Amino acid sequence: MKNLSDKIAVVTGGSRGIGSAITLKLASEGAKVVFTYQNSAEKALALAEEIKNTGGTAIPIAADSSSPEDLKSVIENTVKEFGTVDILVNNAGIYIGKPFEDYSLEDYHLTMDVNVRAVFLASQEAVKHMPEGGRIISIGSNMAENAIGPQTTLYTMSKSALQGFTRGLARDLGSKKITVNLVQPGPINTDMNPDNTEFADFLRTRMALGEYGKAKDIANAVAFLAGEDSGFITGAFITVDGGFNA
């Protein structure tokens, strides 16, 4: 028996990078996964096919995480197809890096809409259908506690907001036995943050382990929090950063 057999999971931004690894891991543990994508239809379809070929179930849905209507539709379509949502992984996020004085109001709104409002709205919609023992897991950043340098203000602000959200929602949903937790990645080798640049070399000097993490490192943490063994963990921040914040 796989750890997540018969569970229904939704992963936002689940077609590439960390999101793809999460989608693959949850499916490998037996969950039926609905995952969203925005601009990577080819990768999303390939991922769904890969999972199908290994006996799993994954359904890609095009959705813009900055759109409340899209987020609501994703949850509604999942419930229509499977009857419930057991696990929600709020993974979609964006980073806009600029000198502080160059940020526009549009930059602010887009960052907060995707990194914060989308987490709030997807969680609110999912909770309407989530049974006892449900799991809400958001993907934050170790930068919420350690701003590594300039041009990170909007991003660190948005990821810090997820800490307060996680604490508060854990209290709100505790009586329903729904857990709410936050995974905070550090430097992870993805196409958006490759490990073969000068900046990556600098980041490695700040890490206790001296090496970048892999997307599967985050996926493994998410799968643990999604399973039965984590049932007494809620309102927690699990930092997976190779000791960057140590």
C-alpha positions, -999 to +999 in steps of 0.1 A: +000+000+000+014+034-010+014+062+015-011+084-004-032+057-021-067+070-029-058+106-019-067+135-042-041+162-045-040+196-062-006+212-070-005+247-083+024+254-107+030+217-110+045+213-144+081+223-141+109+226-116+100+220-080+063+217-089+070+189-114+090+170-088+061+174-063+036+162-088+057+132-097+064+123-060+027+125-049+016+104-079+043+078-071+029+076-036-005+067-050-023+101-051-044+112-080-029+146-088-045+176-105-018+201-113-018+236-129+004+252-155+004+285-172+029+288-201+043+253-203+016+232-219+041+209-236+059+201-203+026+196-185+013+171-211+046+152-211+045+150-173+009+137-172+019+111-198+050+101-178+028+095-148+002+077-167+028+053-181+039+043-146+003+035-136-005+068-119-031+095-125-023+132-132-045+158-148-030+191-161-052+222-160-042+255-176-047+282-149-033+316-141-026+318-103-031+356-104-067+349-115-092+342-087-116+327-112-090+303-125-081+291-090-117+285-081-123+266-113-093+243-106-108+233-073-143+230-086-131+208-115-111+186-092-141+180-069-163+174-099-139+147-112-129+131-079-154+143-053-129+158-028-095+175-022-074+157+004-041+175-003-034+211-015+001+221-024+004+259-030+035+258-051+030+285-078+052+316-073+071+343-090+102+364-084+107+399-096+141+413-088+148+450-092+164+479-073+138+489-047+131+523-063+124+507-096+096+485-085+062+495-100+028+491-084+021+464-110+052+445-098+038+447-063+003+435-072+015+407-094+039+394-067+013+395-040-014+382-062+006+350-071+026+345-040+001+354-014-035+359-026-034+327-047-024+307-016-053+323+004-079+317-023-069+282-033-068+272+004-102+288+011-118+270-019-101+236-011-112+237+026-148+237+015-143+202+003-115+189+024-122+161+048-108+155+083-071+146+079-066+170+050-033+186+043-025+222+031+012+226+022+026+259+009+060+264-007+077+295+007+114+303+008+142+304+033+146+340+022+116+348+044+141+346+073+173+355+055+173+381+027+205+372+009+210+405-008+195+434-026+166+433-052+147+408-031+123+430-012+090+421-028+098+384-029+109+382+008+079+402+018+055+379+000+072+347+014+072+361+049+035+366+046+031+328+041+045+323+076+017+343+092-008+326+070+004+292+079+003+299+117-032+314+115-048+288+093-033+260+114-053+274+143-084+279+122-084+243+109-071+224+139-105+215+151-111+199+117-079+178+120-066+195+088-029+204+091-013+234+075+025+236+070+051+256+051+081+242+032+109+267+028+134+258+000+168+273-002+190+271-033+175+243-055+188+234-089+161+243-114+159+261-148+150+293-129+179+289-104+207+268-120+236+256-100+263+264-127+265+302-124+287+326-105+258+335-082+253+298-075+290+296-065+285+324-041+254+308-026+273+275-020+297+294+002+268+303+025+255+267+028+265+243+055+265+214+030+282+234+003+260+222-025+226+230-042+196+209-034+175+190-059+139+195-067+132+160-052+145+172-018+115+196-017+092+170-031+102+145-004+094+170+023+060+177+008+052+140+005+061+135+042+038+164+052+011+150+030+011+116+046-002+101+078+031+101+096+030+139+098-004+141+114+008+159+146+027+186+127+008+218+119+017+255+118+053+245+112+080+258+088+102+230+074+133+247+059+151+226+033+182+247+024+213+227+030+220+248+061+219+281+044+200+296+073+219+277+100 
